Amino acid sequence: MGDSVTASNLGQVAHDLSLWGLFMQADWVVKGVMLALLVASVWVWAVVFEKVTSLRRVNRAADAFEDRFWSGGSLEALYQQEGERPTHPIAAVFGAAMREWERSSARPADASLAGVQQRAERAMNVAIQREMDRLERWMVFLASVGSVGPFIGLFGTVWGIMNSFSAIAGMNNTNLAVVAPGIAEALFATAIGLVAAIPAVLAYNKITTDLARFAARLEGFATEFGAILSRQAEERG
């Protein structure tokens, strides 16, 4: 009777292969690995959502700003509307150049063509770097999860398999019902690592490409606006 009960219990444990069951039966180290990877996965999706929405927002704002910029209106009026307190990157680049232009206009002795152009370009380059640094925040986290996540899951797998072999040695029983739950728990840790890492890698590649494209857009605008300021400096001189 005792043997039949033991076999029945082993069968129930061995067949409890639901995700929750695998987690609850896991060793505390494997549980810690799983929890860390689940938290990382949730954080990855939060970062991805924030980056995607931010890039859409700044691109829409850039489209609207460039429409106003190239409409032929007054640059001073546009600066007062958006450049003094910029709310998006391209307006910040425009505002940085216009502030330098107004300072040069207030001091005619310092307003040589070369000086105005160099100072405006430096101001725009600093603004571009500052805005891109802000947009690229948490990108290192995505790269780290994408590269390290599978190895963290593999650590949980190795630890779980070690426990399974220890159970075999302790019980002198190679029955699959004894070792299957531990092996399943161990492999579940690797699966969670991949669940965290794969979206992180895909998102990192896509968002990095979009960020590079937006940085090129800012640099193109800075080049065009620098040429406009250079022509105005020539006409003023």
C-alpha positions as CSV (number, residue, x, y, z in Angstrom):
1,M,0.0,0.0,0.0
2,G,2.8,2.4,0.9
3,D,4.6,1.8,-2.3
4,S,1.4,2.5,-4.3
5,V,0.8,5.7,-2.5
6,T,4.4,6.8,-3.0
7,A,4.2,6.0,-6.7
8,S,0.9,7.9,-6.9
9,N,2.4,10.9,-5.2
10,L,5.4,10.9,-7.5
11,G,3.1,10.7,-10.5
12,Q,1.1,13.7,-9.3
13,V,4.3,15.7,-8.7
14,A,5.8,14.7,-12.0
15,H,2.7,15.7,-13.9
16,D,2.3,19.1,-12.2
17,L,4.0,20.8,-15.1
18,S,1.9,24.0,-15.2
19,L,3.8,27.2,-15.2
20,W,2.7,28.1,-11.7
21,G,3.5,24.5,-10.6
22,L,7.0,24.6,-12.1
23,F,7.7,27.9,-10.3
24,M,6.4,26.8,-6.9
25,Q,8.3,23.5,-7.0
26,A,11.6,25.2,-8.0
27,D,14.6,25.6,-5.7
28,W,14.9,29.1,-4.0
29,V,17.8,29.9,-6.3
30,V,15.9,29.0,-9.4
31,K,12.9,31.0,-8.1
32,G,15.1,34.0,-7.6
33,V,16.4,33.7,-11.1
34,M,12.9,33.4,-12.5
35,L,11.6,36.4,-10.5
36,A,14.6,38.5,-11.6
37,L,14.0,37.6,-15.3
38,L,10.3,38.3,-15.0
39,V,11.0,41.8,-13.5
40,A,13.5,42.4,-16.3
41,S,11.0,41.4,-18.9
42,V,8.3,43.7,-17.6
43,W,10.9,46.5,-17.4
44,V,12.0,45.8,-21.0
45,W,8.4,46.2,-22.2
46,A,8.0,49.4,-20.2
47,V,11.2,50.9,-21.8
48,V,10.1,49.8,-25.2
49,F,6.6,51.4,-24.8
50,E,8.2,54.6,-23.5
51,K,10.8,54.8,-26.4
52,V,8.3,54.1,-29.1
53,T,5.8,56.7,-27.9
54,S,8.6,59.2,-27.3
55,L,10.0,58.8,-30.9
56,R,6.5,59.1,-32.4
57,R,5.9,62.2,-30.4
58,V,9.1,64.0,-31.3
59,N,8.8,63.1,-35.0
60,R,5.3,64.5,-35.0
61,A,6.5,67.6,-33.3
62,A,9.4,67.9,-35.7
63,D,7.0,67.6,-38.7
64,A,4.8,70.4,-37.3
65,F,7.8,72.6,-36.5
66,E,9.4,72.2,-39.9
67,D,6.2,73.1,-41.6
68,R,6.1,76.4,-39.6
69,F,9.9,77.0,-40.1
70,W,9.8,76.6,-43.9
71,S,6.5,78.5,-44.2
72,G,8.4,81.8,-44.7
73,G,7.4,83.4,-41.4
74,S,9.6,85.4,-39.1
75,L,12.3,83.5,-37.3
76,E,12.1,85.8,-34.3
77,A,8.3,85.1,-34.0
78,L,8.9,81.4,-34.2
79,Y,11.7,81.7,-31.6
80,Q,9.3,83.5,-29.2
81,Q,6.7,80.8,-29.7
82,E,8.8,77.7,-29.5
83,G,12.5,78.4,-29.2
84,E,12.6,80.2,-25.8
85,R,11.0,77.3,-24.0
86,P,11.4,74.3,-26.3
87,T,9.2,71.3,-25.7
88,H,10.8,68.9,-28.3
89,P,14.3,68.3,-29.6
90,I,14.2,70.2,-32.9
91,A,12.8,73.3,-31.2
92,A,15.7,73.0,-28.7
93,V,18.2,73.0,-31.5
94,F,16.6,76.0,-33.2
95,G,16.4,77.9,-29.9
96,A,20.1,77.3,-29.1
97,A,21.1,78.8,-32.4
98,M,18.7,81.7,-32.1
99,R,19.9,82.6,-28.6
100,E,23.5,82.8,-30.0
101,W,22.3,84.8,-32.9
102,E,20.5,87.3,-30.7
103,R,23.6,87.6,-28.4
104,S,25.7,88.4,-31.5
105,S,23.1,90.9,-32.7
106,A,23.3,92.7,-29.4
107,R,27.1,92.9,-29.6
108,P,27.8,94.0,-33.2
109,A,31.5,94.1,-32.5
110,D,31.5,90.4,-32.0
111,A,29.2,89.6,-34.8
112,S,31.7,88.6,-37.5
113,L,30.5,86.1,-40.0
114,A,32.9,83.4,-38.9
115,G,32.3,84.0,-35.3
116,V,28.5,83.9,-35.5
117,Q,28.5,80.7,-37.6
118,Q,30.9,78.9,-35.4
119,R,29.1,79.8,-32.2
120,A,25.7,78.9,-33.6
121,E,27.0,75.5,-34.9
122,R,28.6,74.8,-31.5
123,A,25.3,75.7,-29.7
124,M,23.3,73.4,-32.1
125,N,25.7,70.5,-31.7
126,V,25.6,70.8,-27.9
127,A,21.7,70.9,-28.1
128,I,21.6,67.8,-30.4
129,Q,23.9,65.8,-28.1
130,R,21.9,66.8,-25.0
131,E,18.6,65.9,-26.7
132,M,19.9,62.6,-28.0
133,D,21.3,61.6,-24.6
134,R,17.8,62.1,-23.2
135,L,16.2,60.1,-25.9
136,E,18.8,57.3,-25.6
137,R,18.2,56.8,-21.9
138,W,17.6,53.1,-20.9
139,M,19.0,51.8,-24.2
140,V,21.9,50.3,-22.3
141,F,19.4,48.4,-20.2
142,L,17.8,46.9,-23.3
143,A,21.3,45.9,-24.6
144,S,22.2,44.4,-21.2
145,V,19.0,42.3,-20.9
146,G,19.4,41.1,-24.5
147,S,22.9,39.9,-24.0
148,V,22.8,38.7,-20.3
149,G,19.3,37.4,-20.0
150,P,19.9,34.0,-21.6
151,F,23.0,33.4,-19.4
152,I,21.0,34.3,-16.3
153,G,18.4,31.8,-17.3
154,L,21.1,29.2,-18.1
155,F,22.5,29.7,-14.6
156,G,19.0,28.8,-13.2
157,T,18.9,25.8,-15.5
158,V,22.3,24.5,-14.5
159,W,21.4,24.9,-10.8
160,G,18.1,23.1,-11.2
161,I,19.8,20.2,-13.1
162,M,22.4,19.9,-10.4
163,N,19.6,19.6,-7.8
164,S,18.0,16.9,-10.0
165,F,21.2,14.9,-10.1
166,S,21.5,15.3,-6.3
167,A,18.0,13.9,-5.9
168,I,19.0,10.9,-8.1
169,A,22.1,10.3,-6.0
170,G,20.2,10.7,-2.7
171,M,17.2,8.4,-3.6
172,N,19.2,5.8,-5.7
173,N,16.4,6.0,-8.1
174,T,16.7,6.9,-11.8
175,N,12.9,6.9,-12.4
176,L,11.9,9.7,-14.7
177,A,9.2,10.7,-12.3
178,V,11.8,11.6,-9.8
179,V,14.0,13.8,-12.0
180,A,11.5,15.2,-14.5
181,P,10.1,17.9,-12.4
182,G,13.5,19.3,-11.5
183,I,14.6,19.3,-15.1
184,A,11.4,20.9,-16.2
185,E,11.9,23.7,-13.6
186,A,15.4,24.2,-14.8
187,L,14.5,24.5,-18.4
188,F,11.7,26.8,-17.5
189,A,14.3,29.3,-16.2
190,T,16.0,29.3,-19.6
191,A,12.7,29.8,-21.3
192,I,12.0,32.9,-19.1
193,G,15.5,34.2,-19.9
194,L,14.7,33.9,-23.6
195,V,11.4,35.6,-23.1
196,A,13.2,38.6,-21.6
197,A,16.1,38.6,-24.0
198,I,14.5,38.2,-27.4
199,P,12.2,41.2,-27.2
200,A,15.0,43.3,-25.7
201,V,17.3,42.5,-28.6
202,L,14.7,43.1,-31.3
203,A,13.5,46.3,-29.6
204,Y,17.1,47.5,-29.2
205,N,17.9,47.1,-32.9
206,K,14.7,48.8,-34.0
207,I,14.9,51.7,-31.6
208,T,18.6,52.2,-32.3
209,T,17.9,52.5,-36.0
210,D,15.0,55.0,-35.3
211,L,17.2,57.1,-33.0
212,A,20.0,57.2,-35.6
213,R,17.5,58.4,-38.2
214,F,16.2,61.1,-35.8
215,A,19.7,62.2,-35.0
216,A,20.4,62.6,-38.7
217,R,17.2,64.6,-39.0
218,L,18.4,67.0,-36.3
219,E,21.8,67.3,-37.8
220,G,20.3,68.0,-41.3
221,F,18.1,70.7,-39.8
222,A,21.1,72.2,-38.0
223,T,23.1,72.3,-41.2
224,E,20.3,74.0,-43.1
225,F,19.6,76.5,-40.4
226,G,23.3,77.2,-40.1
227,A,23.4,78.1,-43.8
228,I,20.4,80.4,-43.3
229,L,22.1,82.2,-40.4
230,S,25.3,82.5,-42.4
231,R,23.4,84.2,-45.3
232,Q,21.7,86.6,-42.9
233,A,25.1,87.4,-41.2
234,E,26.5,88.2,-44.7
235,E,23.6,90.5,-45.5
236,R,23.8,92.2,-42.1
237,G,27.6,92.7,-42.6
